[in-house]
């Protein structure tokens, strides 16, 4: 067997070494034999080969002849079969473990497989294990981690096949596990043209993360001893820039489906990055949907959603999101910004995109964000226009469905109305009023159902009236027969009929007037909060002073006339089409009564103008405050009110408020303050039991 080795490398000296240096190296090699467990026979052969080499190189004539052979192209040494293993050991010791491993592995395979249980088999197996380990170390030093892992993997397979050296095999397996992160980095950092290596690296990365229990590392895995959470995060930050934005989206969405919340947030960032950099606004919609569903502890998602709203040209929603942020420093910065609110939001969004979104991707190199070019892009403009048209079509479709509801059953009415409320929930914010509960839907559905029955009742009443008229004709005929009236003159019969019908008509009119008066009396009696005395007038300033008197000094920043009510103009909303001013007065009543109730000053007796679900929700909010030992002082002022839509059973108005909410402990100690100027709120009124009621509101639009 010829080995890629010369006598100078075999003994470990340079070609210019003197005879004394050669003898000194020879002695050192004899004294330092491998102690890994080779047989005495092969170690003896190793010593003999070293001695032959030392003799050749220290003899001037023999050395001269050998050097001439090297100059003429000789490159290897020939070893007899009984000295092959010793020669391979010397090749390994000379610093060529990779060459030694390849030749040793070949010697262990057919047709060169040694006899089972022989010393040759034992020595070759041990040498294969040692050379695979040293080959991996050598490749790691060259930062070729994938090749290093291949050597370890081949060595492990060989030892498994031979069924020997279990302890060494375990060491190799541990080395292979600890090498995995570096191996992934090696595969992914290669040129993108090497698609096979890149796909292999992606697959290994996903398997590593899954075994660890997501990006959070929730599972105990075989990698725990080599890659703790802090080390993994550092590794992931190093590897992330070698992934394209689409690769990151696919990876993170897959991990999110397995339950990783961190992956969901990274998927949101990646979708935002590809949406902005590639001018794909539909990706921003997907990103916003993912972010809204995330429940990451400590994450203030409002400004992030606000940035997406801004990029989708929804300025009002963006402003409301930022105003609802739980970050006090951010709100202070927005309030104290020298320019307008939109300019501040644009600056925040630009910095967020540059520093947090558009970094860490192999195929995105956007140094500076230009929002002007984004909004000037024709494709973006067309998308937003299409979105607006779609929104209008949705409104028209909704109206058409409302017409179809009249022809459907009551169950269908309830389902469709639930769907409408779900659409409202998508955009609502918790302040003010809290999250809408399920029983609110039931209350609105009940009103809808009653309204539908009322609309269909004339048909049933008509059928009922026909039956009763027929019965009346029969009874009246029997009466005439019994009294022998039909035998009398026609003139007398006509007189009797006229008197009966006249009496019947007066009775019906009398009952109708009494019924109408009772309804009006009930409507008046159900309004305990409205002054009925025409001489008694409650002015705007009186009510404002009452609110301000019960508020702390901290809450006096809103101008006067907060939630003021001109009760002399307010009437019960029993008319089919109330005016905008009447709706405004109703909302003012609600705001005043609600603020007094949450401050613990009065009861919430508003059942005639507010739905039961909305009242129950406010009562629940107050009960929660009592448990916490706090109360709320709220001042609000309607700045503007616009009618958005109106039907025979539903009115929607958009109201702009100056809103200030303070939270105080029962002892009077100030806790917190929230100011929204302006706050946009959509109020929804429904017609129920012959009057209009406030059934719901959506804040933070």
Secondary structure, DSSP 8 states (H G I E B T S, - for coil): -EES--HHHHHT--TT--HHHHHHHHHHHHHS---S---HHHHHHHHHHHHHHHHHHHSHHHHHHHHHHHHTT---EE--GGGHHHHHHHHHHTT-HHHHHHHHHHHTSTTS---TT-HHHHHHHHHHHHHHHHHHHHHHHTT-HHHHHHHHHHHHHHHHHHT--HHHHHHHHHHHHHHHHHHHHHHHTS-TT-HHHHHHHHHHHHHHHHHHTTTTT-S--TTTTT--HHHHHHHHHHHHTTS-HHHHHHHHHHHHHTT-HHHHHHHHHHHHHHHHHTT-HHHHHHHHHHHHH---TT---HHHHHHHHHHTT-HHHHHHHHHT-S-HHHHHHHHH-SS-HHHHHHHHHHHHIIIIIS-S-TT----S--HHHHHH-HHHHHHHHHHHHHHHHHHHHHHHHHHHHTTS-HHHHHHHHHHHHHHHHHH--STTT----HHHHHHHHHHHHHHHHHHHHHHHHHHHHHHHHHHHHHHHHHHHHHTT-TTS-HHHHHHHHHHHHHHHHHHHHHHHHHHHHHHHHHHHHT-TTS---TT----HHHHHHHHHHTS-GGGTTS-S-TT---TTT-----SSS--HHHHHHHHHHHHHHHHHHHTTSS----TTTB-HHHHHHHHHHHHHHHHHTEEEEEEEEEEEEEEEEE-SSEEEEEEEEEEEEEEEETTS-EEEEEEEEEEEEEEEEEEETTEEEEEEEEE--
